[in-house]
Amino acid sequence: KPMRRACLLLSLFVLSHAGAEEDAYITGEKLLETCKAPPASFTESMCFFYLSSVTENWHGRSRLGDADAAPNFCVPANVTGSELRDAAVSYLEAHPGVLRLPASEQVISAFRLAFPCD
């Protein structure tokens, strides 16, 4: 049930941000705004779901042998949602030139810096 709820919430988040063709993806700017929402808010939850989804998707593709999804970052099993958020927010704030680009690409870049593979 928690996974179904997470998928539903993520779907609602994506749909709420994809109105026009130029908004077909979530930008770094929108993700930054979402991840800086007040603690324990619905919007902050959407940040956690988005970051978790990007991470799971990337690692799932890697495990299935997708050469384009080599494990370029290694999130420790005990990392918290807050640590994922902090890594993404820090990266986005330090790289304002990428805010209009797809958020998923920026999350991967942020996690490569914050969680390098040994």
URWO-V638315 format. One record per residue. N is the residue number from 0. RES is the residue in one small letter. SS is DSSP state (hx for helix, st for strand, lp for the rest). PSI is psi in whole degrees, -180 to 180 (none if undefined). D_LAST is the distance of its C-alpha to the last C-alpha in Angstrom with 2 decimals. Layout:
n=N res=RES ss=SS psi=PSI d_last=D_LAST
n=N res=RES ss=SS psi=PSI d_last=D_LAST
This chain:
n=0 res=k ss=lp psi=-43 d_last=34.36
n=1 res=p ss=hx psi=-37 d_last=31.57
n=2 res=m ss=hx psi=-40 d_last=29.76
n=3 res=r ss=hx psi=-42 d_last=33.08
n=4 res=r ss=hx psi=-42 d_last=33.68
n=5 res=a ss=hx psi=-43 d_last=30.28
n=6 res=c ss=hx psi=-41 d_last=31.02
n=7 res=l ss=hx psi=-46 d_last=34.48
n=8 res=l ss=hx psi=-40 d_last=33.41
n=9 res=l ss=hx psi=-41 d_last=30.84
n=10 res=s ss=hx psi=-44 d_last=33.59
n=11 res=l ss=hx psi=-40 d_last=35.98
n=12 res=f ss=hx psi=-49 d_last=33.59
n=13 res=v ss=hx psi=-46 d_last=33.07
n=14 res=l ss=hx psi=-35 d_last=36.79
n=15 res=s ss=hx psi=-15 d_last=37.82
n=16 res=h ss=lp psi=9 d_last=35.93
n=17 res=a ss=lp psi=69 d_last=36.99
n=18 res=g ss=lp psi=-46 d_last=40.66
n=19 res=a ss=lp psi=166 d_last=41.14
n=20 res=e ss=hx psi=-39 d_last=39.66
n=21 res=e ss=hx psi=-13 d_last=37.88
n=22 res=d ss=hx psi=27 d_last=36.31
n=23 res=a ss=lp psi=-15 d_last=34.99
n=24 res=y ss=lp psi=160 d_last=31.46
n=25 res=i ss=lp psi=129 d_last=30.24
n=26 res=t ss=st psi=163 d_last=29.59
n=27 res=g ss=hx psi=-36 d_last=27.11
n=28 res=e ss=hx psi=-45 d_last=30.24
n=29 res=k ss=hx psi=-39 d_last=31.31
n=30 res=l ss=hx psi=-41 d_last=27.94
n=31 res=l ss=hx psi=-46 d_last=27.91
n=32 res=e ss=hx psi=-44 d_last=31.45
n=33 res=t ss=hx psi=-44 d_last=30.64
n=34 res=c ss=hx psi=-14 d_last=27.67
n=35 res=k ss=lp psi=15 d_last=29.85
n=36 res=a ss=lp psi=161 d_last=32.54
n=37 res=p ss=lp psi=144 d_last=34.03
n=38 res=p ss=lp psi=144 d_last=32.13
n=39 res=a ss=lp psi=16 d_last=33.06
n=40 res=s ss=lp psi=163 d_last=34.78
n=41 res=f ss=hx psi=-41 d_last=34.82
n=42 res=t ss=hx psi=-41 d_last=33.28
n=43 res=e ss=hx psi=-38 d_last=30.31
n=44 res=s ss=hx psi=-37 d_last=29.86
n=45 res=m ss=hx psi=-36 d_last=29.81
n=46 res=c ss=hx psi=-50 d_last=26.88
n=47 res=f ss=hx psi=-43 d_last=24.87
n=48 res=f ss=hx psi=-41 d_last=26.04
n=49 res=y ss=hx psi=-49 d_last=25.17
n=50 res=l ss=hx psi=-42 d_last=21.58
n=51 res=s ss=hx psi=-40 d_last=21.13
n=52 res=s ss=hx psi=-43 d_last=22.84
n=53 res=v ss=hx psi=-44 d_last=20.73
n=54 res=t ss=hx psi=-48 d_last=17.53
n=55 res=e ss=hx psi=-42 d_last=19.27
n=56 res=n ss=hx psi=-46 d_last=20.76
n=57 res=w ss=hx psi=-47 d_last=17.64
n=58 res=h ss=hx psi=-32 d_last=15.84
n=59 res=g ss=hx psi=-45 d_last=19.24
n=60 res=r ss=hx psi=-39 d_last=19.80
n=61 res=s ss=hx psi=-45 d_last=16.51
n=62 res=r ss=hx psi=-28 d_last=17.49
n=63 res=l ss=lp psi=2 d_last=20.91
n=64 res=g ss=lp psi=15 d_last=19.80
n=65 res=d ss=lp psi=112 d_last=20.37
n=66 res=a ss=hx psi=-27 d_last=19.04
n=67 res=d ss=hx psi=-9 d_last=19.29
n=68 res=a ss=hx psi=44 d_last=16.90
n=69 res=a ss=lp psi=148 d_last=13.78
n=70 res=p ss=lp psi=81 d_last=10.85
n=71 res=n ss=lp psi=-5 d_last=10.09
n=72 res=f ss=lp psi=151 d_last=9.20
n=73 res=c ss=lp psi=96 d_last=8.25
n=74 res=v ss=lp psi=122 d_last=11.06
n=75 res=p ss=lp psi=149 d_last=11.24
n=76 res=a ss=lp psi=-29 d_last=14.45
n=77 res=n ss=lp psi=9 d_last=16.25
n=78 res=v ss=lp psi=145 d_last=16.00
n=79 res=t ss=lp psi=163 d_last=19.58
n=80 res=g ss=hx psi=-36 d_last=21.47
n=81 res=s ss=hx psi=-36 d_last=22.30
n=82 res=e ss=hx psi=-38 d_last=18.72
n=83 res=l ss=hx psi=-47 d_last=18.30
n=84 res=r ss=hx psi=-47 d_last=21.66
n=85 res=d ss=hx psi=-39 d_last=20.97
n=86 res=a ss=hx psi=-44 d_last=17.93
n=87 res=a ss=hx psi=-46 d_last=20.18
n=88 res=v ss=hx psi=-45 d_last=23.20
n=89 res=s ss=hx psi=-44 d_last=21.62
n=90 res=y ss=hx psi=-49 d_last=20.40
n=91 res=l ss=hx psi=-40 d_last=23.80
n=92 res=e ss=hx psi=-33 d_last=25.76
n=93 res=a ss=hx psi=-14 d_last=24.00
n=94 res=h ss=lp psi=67 d_last=24.60
n=95 res=p ss=hx psi=-20 d_last=28.18
n=96 res=g ss=hx psi=-13 d_last=28.64
n=97 res=v ss=hx psi=3 d_last=26.64
n=98 res=l ss=lp psi=-25 d_last=28.59
n=99 res=r ss=lp psi=-2 d_last=30.92
n=100 res=l ss=lp psi=167 d_last=28.29
n=101 res=p ss=st psi=132 d_last=27.05
n=102 res=a ss=hx psi=-36 d_last=25.11
n=103 res=s ss=hx psi=-40 d_last=22.76
n=104 res=e ss=hx psi=-37 d_last=21.45
n=105 res=q ss=hx psi=-34 d_last=21.04
n=106 res=v ss=hx psi=-44 d_last=19.22
n=107 res=i ss=hx psi=-44 d_last=16.60
n=108 res=s ss=hx psi=-42 d_last=16.39
n=109 res=a ss=hx psi=-44 d_last=16.30
n=110 res=f ss=hx psi=-29 d_last=13.49
n=111 res=r ss=hx psi=-38 d_last=11.34
n=112 res=l ss=hx psi=-44 d_last=12.07
n=113 res=a ss=hx psi=-30 d_last=12.06
n=114 res=f ss=lp psi=64 d_last=9.14
n=115 res=p ss=lp psi=151 d_last=6.37
n=116 res=c ss=lp psi=140 d_last=3.81
n=117 res=d ss=lp psi=none d_last=0.00
